[in-house]
Amino acid sequence: MEQYFRLPQDVVGHDAALLSYWDTMPAKAQLRLLESEITVSTLGELKMLAQRFGE
């Protein structure tokens, strides 16, 4: 069985502001987003998910 690991760029794309914020997020939130199929396109959306998944 082949495993596929997502990268932060798979979640937020290559937007510098989103990648910069990604680095400040709790590790728990990062991991939950990487394990999901969610993609994010705005900073507000990423902040909301970071708060929700970081709890």
Number of C-alpha atoms within 10 A of each C-alpha: 3 3 5 6 7 14 13 17 15 15 22 22 14 12 12 10 11 22 16 10 14 21 11 10 17 14 14 13 18 20 14 15 23 18 13 10 10 12 16 17 13 12 16 11 12 20 16 11 18 22 12 10 17 15 8
